[in-house]
């Protein structure tokens, strides 16, 4: 009788643990992808592209002879989310910097490179994929050099090659493309 009760208790505990994991796991994943959403507000220019939009863009038929368009289509099929926030508001810049620092403590990414150009600082972080050139997440923080210079925060997730990112930023005319081009050459 005690053995049967013990098995029932063990089974119940396993179910409880699995239920808790299933309840908590989505919030951990969701928290990571929404850490920067608070910057969708007045004083911040934002470009947000979701996985669904990348899927729709990947289904667009292009001229097979257009190698640039084909390269772009091949890349966007590998992307999940793109978020770019840009501002010149000093208070928001401080908030962005603090949020990036907190994010990096919670979700450690490897610093790929740091560039100091005049008063401008550009930091690029990655979470590597299966190979050294594969990237699952890229985070770029480009702090403005002066009161009129924009500070840019860019978050990109998916499973892509680092060398493809400068092509994306050029094609979409996103801020920070030059810095990413330098990073992809290293």
N, C-alpha and C positions, 0 to 999 in steps of 0.2 A: 504494500500500500504506500509506504514512504517513497519507494523508488518511483512509482507512478506519479506521485505528487511532485517529486523533484524534477521529473521530466517535463511536467506541465509548467512548472515555475521557470525552468530553463527555456522552454519554447516561448513562454510569455515574455521573458526578458529579451530574447532575441528579436521578437516582433517589435517590442518597444524600442529597442536600439535602432533597428532598421527604420522604423517610422520616424524617429527623431532625426536620423541622418537624412532621410528623404525630405523632411520638413526644413532642415537647416541648409542643406546643400544649395538649393536654388537661391536662397537669400545671399549666400556667399558669392555665388557667380554673378547674381544681379548687382550686388554692391560693387563689385569690381568694374562692371561695365557702366555703372551710373555715377561713379565717383566724381566725374567732371560735369555732369548735367546741370549742376547748380549755376554754371556760368552761362546758361541760356537766359539772359536777362538784359535789361536796358544797359547800354554802355559797352556791350560785348557783341562783336560780329561773330556769328556762328555758322558753320557748315557741318551738318550732320547727315551722314549717309549710312543707312541701315543695310543689313544683310539682304533684305527683300529687294531693296533698290539695286544692289549689286547683282542679284539674281536676274532682275528684269533687264538691267543693262547688258548682262551677259547673253541674253537671248536676242539681242538686236542683230539683224542681218547686215553685214558690211560687205563691201567689195573685197573679195579674197585677194585681189592684187594690192590692196592698201595695207602694207606691212605694219605701219604705225597703228592703224585702227585694230588690226588683228592682235598686235602685241598688247594693246590696251585691253581688249576683250579677254585675252588669256589671263591677264593679271587680275582683273576685277572678279573673275570667277573664284579667285583664291582669297578674297577679302570678306570679312564679316562686318566690321564697323569702322567708320572713319568719323572722327570728331575733331574739328578745328575751331578754336576760340581765339579771338584777337581783340585786344583793347589797348587804349592809351590811358585809361582811368587808373591813377596811382593806387587807390584803395583796392580796386579789383585785382591789379597786378600783385599786390601783397597777398591777397587772398589766394590767387592762383599759385604763387610760390609756396605758400604754406600747405595748400592742398596737394601739390606735387610732392613736397617733402614727406607729408603724411602717407601718401599713396606708395611711395618708394619704400617706406619703412614697413608698411603692411604687405605689399606685394613686391618683394625685392626683384629689381631688374638689373641687368648688367650694364654699366656705363660703356657705351660704344665709343663716344668721343665727346670732347668739350672744346669749343672754339671761342676764343676771345677776340673780337674785332672791334677795336676802339672801346667804346663803352658798352657794347653789345656782347652778351654771353649766350651761347647756344649749347645746350646739353641734349644729347641723344642717348636714350636707354633702350635696350631690347631684352626680350625673353626669347631665347633661342629655341629652334625647333629640332628636327631630327638630325640636321647637319649644321655645321658652323655658319653657313650662309643662309640657312632657313630661319625665318623669324615668325613667331606666333603673336608677338605684341611689340609695337614700337611706340615709344613716348618721346616727344621732342618738346623742350621748353626753351623758347627763344625770348630772352628778356630784352626789352627795348633799351636803347642806349641813351635816350633822353626823354623829356616830357612829351614830345610829339611823335616819338617812335613807338610803333606797336609792339606789344608783348604778345607772343603767340604760343598757345598750348595745342599740341596735336597728339591725338591718340589713334592708333591704327591697329586693328586686330585681324587675324586670319592665319593663313599658312602660306607665306610668300617668301621670295628670295629678296634679300636686301638690295641687290643690284636693280631690281625692278621698281623700287620706290621712287627714285629720282625721276623716272619716266612718268610715274603717276602724278607727282607734284607738278611737273612741267605741263603735262597734258591737261590737268585740271586747274592750272595756274594758282596753286596753293602757296601761301607764304611759307618760307623756310625751305623751298626747293633746292636752293644753292647749297645749303648746309647738308641736306640729305644726299646731294650729288657727291659732295666731298666724302661723306661717310661710306657711300657705296663703293667708292674707289679704293678705300683702305682695306 
